[in-house]
């Protein structure tokens, strides 16, 4: 599955640090408004990995944020470096 691009570095970091689990609202904010099918597929990828790790979700329709970011290829450390550089350059 093709993973959509994130809407912004700031949104990705804010979502990562503010939510231990992600639902449709957070996923739509992270990737921009997406079809319900896309959101379901993204969550399925994360849920499959959670299952492989014997992890449970506290919300039936939510996925673990850390696992989801890993599965979706969102590198938090890289985003933090980029955000730091953006602030240094005052962009």
Secondary structure, 3 states (H helix, E strand, C coil): CCCCCCCCHHHHHHHHHHCCEECHHHHHHHHCCCCHHHHHHHHHHHHHHHHHCCCCCCCCCCEEHHHHHHHHCCCHHHHHHHHHHHHHHCC
